[in-house]
Amino acid sequence: MLQEKQKNQNKLSTDYLKWIIFALIGFAVIILTFGAGMLVGGTKARFSYRWAESYHKNFAGPRNGFFGDWRKQPPFPGDFVEGHGSFGKIIKLNDAGFVMNGRGDIEKIIITTPDTIIKKGMQTINDNFKVGDQVVVIGTPNEQGQIEAKLIRIFNNF
């Protein structure tokens, strides 16, 4: 009887050991799967981060990125695209505003609103634009790449 009891105990301890081994193997598989997911996610994140840092270098942005080697000297004046304002000639009028030819022959769409202040000399005027006017526009860029004008100053004597 004692031998049978000892055999049953050995069988129970062997069964427990098997379950513990299976649980540890399952846990290791879960950890390896999670680690592989983190590796793939990290690789994607690094690619995305590097792509975003190099975007303006690759697609007609500043020559040395936005900050370049800022410790040596400021970037070239022509490197930045003017997002909040521009100076140039009106080349086309439309219902929402006008299109102007800015620095570097870059065409910019200017949107005017009833709140836009338009100055000609010292006086404030209403919407009195014509093709060929030299203007300075100060405003806010929108998501479509247009400038929503806050202040427009017309200079005709250039």
C-alpha positions, 0 to 999 in steps of 0.5 A: 500500500505504501508503494502505491501511495508513493507511486501516486505521489510521484505521478502527481508531482510529475503531472504538476511538473508537466503543467509548470513546464507547459505554462513556462513554454506558453509564457515564453511564446507570449513574451517572444511574440510581444517582443517581435511586435515591439521590434516591428513597431520600433522599426516602423517608428524609426522609419517614420521619424527619419522620413519626417526629419528628411521631408523638407530636405527631399521635397524642396525645403531648406537645404540643411533641414529646418535648423541646419547647423544653427550653432554656426550661422543662421540659415540662408534667407531664401531657405524658408517658405513664408507661411505667415506672409508674403510680398509680391505681385497679384497675378490673378483675382478670384472670389475668395481673394487673389493669387500672388507671385511671391519670392522665388516665383512661388505662387500663393493663394491669398484668402480675404475675409471681412475681417481682413484689413486692407491698407493703401498708404495710410488709409484703410480701403475695401477690396480694391485689388487689381492684377499687377498690384504689389502687396504685402500680406500678413496672415495665417496659413491654413491646411490647404496651403493658403494664407488667410490674410489678416493685413494686406498693404498695397504698394503701387509705386514699385 
